[in-house]
Amino acid sequence: MATRQNSTNGKPKSPRIQVVLPELICEQLSTLANNESRTVSNMAKVLIQEGIKKYFEKDGKSFISENNLNTDKFRDELEKKSVRRLKRAPQRIHYYKKTD
């Protein structure tokens, strides 16, 4: 079972798991991580995600939840939009004190 901790601000952190790997697999994981400029932990996460995706695709089961699908769709729409530059520097807002 994955453990979940709270950060110092009280928000829950991502679940953590602990895995014991043979020496050879650990070395291969480190090499892959170095080749892709990732941490070993992040490389392991990416490989696990890819493995889970392939597993579900092989069995023809749905692996993506509706929530993730909506998030991915929203992200894709944002990435398609062009970036607009400001025509000039933003103007400052002037506040005036009320005079009696």
N, C-alpha and C positions, 0 to 999 in steps of 0.2 A: 504494500500500500504506500502510495506517495505521501510524503509529509508536507504540510503547509505551515509556514511560519509567518509571523507578522513583522513588518519593517518597523523602524523606530517611529514613523508617523502613524502607525496603527493599521495601514493598509496591508492586505494579505499579499505575500510574495507568491511567485509561481511555484507550483508543486516541485518538490525535489525527490529524486530517486538515487539510489546507490547501486552501481553495477560493478561486478568483479570480472575483469577481462584477463585472458591469457596474455603473457608478455608480448608475443608476436602481434596480436591484434592491437594491443596498446601502441606498439611502435608504428604499425601501419596507420593507425588513427592519427598519431602525432605527425607523421609524414604528410598525410592528406591535409591536415590542418595548416601546416607550414606552407604547403603548396598553394592553398587558397587564402592565405593570410587571415586565418580564423583561429580562435582559441580551440583547444581540444574539446572542451565542453560544447561549444557551439557547433563544431564539426559533427560531434556525436548526435546532437539534436537534429541537424540537417539530414544525416544518414538514417536516423530512426524515422523521421517524417517521410522520407522517400520510400523506405521499406514498407511502412504502413500503407502508403498510397498504392504501391505496387501490389501489396497483399490484397487489398480490397478490390482493385481493378481486376486482378486475376480471378477472384470469386464472383465478379459481377455485382458486388454489393455496393451500396452507396456509402461513401466514407466521409463526404463533406456534409456537415450539418447545414440546415437552412440559414442559421445565423452567420456562419462563416461564409456562405455563398453570398449573402447580402453585403457583408463587409468587403469581400473581394470585389464585388461588382461596383460598390461605392468607390473603392480605391482606384479601380481601373478607370472609372469615369473622371475622377480628379486628375489622374495622370494624363488623360487624353486632352484635357483643357490646356490652351496655350497660356503662357505667362505674359501678363501685361505689365509694362513698365510705367512708372509714374512720369507724367510729362514735365513736372517740375518738383522741386522740393516741397514737402508738406508745409503748409502755413501754420504759424503758431496761433494759438488761441489767446486772445487778450481778455483778461478779466478786469473789470472796473469796479472799484469800491463805490458803494452808494454814498452819495453826499447829501447831508441834510440841509 
